[in-house]
Amino acid sequence: MHRLTEFVVGLLFGCGLVLSGMTDPGKVIGFLDVTGLWDPSLALVMGGAIAVGVLGFGWARHRSTNWLGGDLRLPQTSQIDVRLLVGSAVFGVGWGLAGFCPGPAWVSMAAGNYQALIFVIAMLVGMGLFEVWEYFKSPTQVPA
């Protein structure tokens, strides 16, 4: 039942990305181009996502299990550190250069967009390099 639920939620998320146009890198670039033909539609999509997230995390804060009975563990730290700032900057630069973030890139790749395939491969290589970096930085910990 858990895998079916995960599939349905992922499918719903992917459909939302397609319907909102967020799988089109041109839409993202248009949002970031504030000196040209600025497209504010991404701000509306992000605003809706933030509203849903605020409500969801507010609800989840008072629970210890999810709807299907599994453990619900929210992050315990709210610390802003160098790792968070550098990671955010790398994400933002990649998003601005490519016009993709991870979710829309996977959906676009599945739809046959070769640019999204290149982005996903680069993203996976970057994630792997991070895991190697973390391992050699602290060899007593096994990467997750």
N, C-alpha and C positions, 0 to 999 in steps of 0.2 A: 504494500500500500504506500510506503514511503517513497519508493522510486516512481510510482505512478503520479503521486502528488508533486514530486520534484519536476517530473516531465511536464505536467500540466502548467505549473507555475512558470517554468522556463519558456514554454510555448506562449503563454499569455504575455510574458515580458517581451519576447521577440516580436510578437504581433504588435504590441504597443510601440516598440521602436520603429517598426516598419510604417505603421499608421501615422506616427508623429513626424516621420521623415528624418529621424535621427540616424538612420543608416546611410544617409547621403552626406558624404564629407563636404560637399559644397554648402550644405545648410550650416554645418558647424563653422566652416571658414567664413561664411556670410555673417554669422553671429559675432565672430571675433574681429571682423573688419569694420571697426567703428568709424573709420574715416571714409569708407566707400559706401556701397549699397548695404547698409546694416540690416540684418534680418533678426528681429527680436523674438521670433517664434521659439527659439531654443530656451530663452529666458522663461517663457510661459510653461514649457515642458518641465524645466528644472524646478520652477516654483511649485508645480503640481506634485512632483516627486518629493520635494522637501516637505510639503504639507503632509503627504502620506507617511513619510518617514518619521516626522515629529509625532504624529498620532500613533504609529506603530511602536516606536520606541517608548513612548509614554505608557502605552498598554503593557508592553513587554517588561518594563521596569518593575512591575508589580507581580510578575509571574516567575515560576521556576521551571515550568514545562511549556512546550509549544502546543499547538492545537492537536497534534498527533501523539502527544504524550512523551516526546523526547526531551532531553535536557535542554534548557534554554540558558546559555551563558553569554552575558553581555560583557564587553570590555570593561575592565575595572579601572583603567588609567585614563586620565584626561590631560596628561602632561604633553605639552608642546615642546618637542626637542629638535635637535639638528636633523636626526633621521627623518622625522615627519616633514620638516620643511624641505629637505633635499628631495625626498620622495615625491612630495607634492609638486615641486618645481619640475622634476623630470617628467612626471605625468602631464603637467600642463604644457610643457614645451612639446612633448610628443603629440599631445592632442591637437595643439595649434598647428604643428607642421603637417601632420597626416590627416587631420580632420576626423580621426577615429578615437574612441575610447574603447575599452575591452568589450563591453556588451554589444554595441553596434558593430564592432569589427567582426565578432563571431557570426552575427546574423548576416552581415554583408558577405563574408567569406562563404557561408553556406549557400548564399544566393548566386555564387559564382564570380564575385568581384575579386579579381586577381590582386588588386592593390590591398584589399583587406587581408588576403592570404599572406602577402609580404609583411604587413603590419603584425598579424598574429604570430608568424614565425619569429619576427624580431622581438615581440613581446615575450614569447616563451623562452627565447635565448636569454633575454634580460633577466627573467625570473630565475632561470637556471644559474646564471652568473651570480645573482644575489645569493642564492642558496650556497654556492661554492664559497663565496666571500664570507658568509656567516659561519660556515663550517671551519674555515681556516682561521677565522678571527677567534672562535671559541671551539676548539676541537673536542672538548668534552661533551658538547651538545650535539645530538644527531638532528639534522635538518628535518623538518616536518614534511 
